[in-house]
């Protein structure tokens, strides 16, 4: 497998893991869920946009979490 394919598979596994994890958090408030979903989506987006850079992933998670927290 190429490095690009490995990163895509890792991103897909992360997305599936996040979706399954969030399904078990049904007692969270709407704001908590939005924050977690935003952080997960931001991390995935940051990883994809920066070709798997750790800084891009963490930055995307932080920005996504903040946006998700602000959504009502």
RABEL-V519825 format. One record per backbone hydrogen bond with DSSP energy under -1.0 kcal/mol. NH is the residue of the N-H (numbers start at 1). CO is the residue of the C=O. E is the energy in kcal/mol with one decimal. If there is no record, write none. Layout:
nh: {NH NH}
co: {CO CO}
e: {E E}
This chain:
nh: {6 7 8 9 10 11 12 13 14 15 16 17 18 19 20 21 22 23 25 28 33 34 35 36 37 38 39 40 41 42 43 44 45 46 47 48 49 50 51 52 57 58 59 60 61 62 63 64 65 66 67 68 69 70 71}
co: {2 3 4 5 6 7 8 9 10 11 12 13 14 15 16 17 18 19 22 25 29 30 31 32 33 34 35 36 37 38 39 40 41 42 43 44 45 46 48 47 53 54 55 56 57 58 59 60 61 62 63 64 65 66 67}
e: {-2.2 -2.0 -2.0 -2.4 -2.4 -2.3 -2.2 -2.6 -2.4 -2.2 -2.4 -2.7 -2.5 -2.3 -2.5 -2.4 -2.5 -1.3 -1.5 -1.6 -2.3 -2.5 -2.3 -2.4 -2.8 -2.6 -2.4 -2.4 -2.8 -2.6 -2.5 -2.3 -2.8 -3.0 -2.4 -2.3 -2.8 -1.6 -1.1 -3.5 -2.2 -2.6 -2.7 -2.3 -2.1 -2.4 -2.5 -2.7 -2.5 -2.1 -2.5 -2.9 -2.0 -1.5 -1.3}
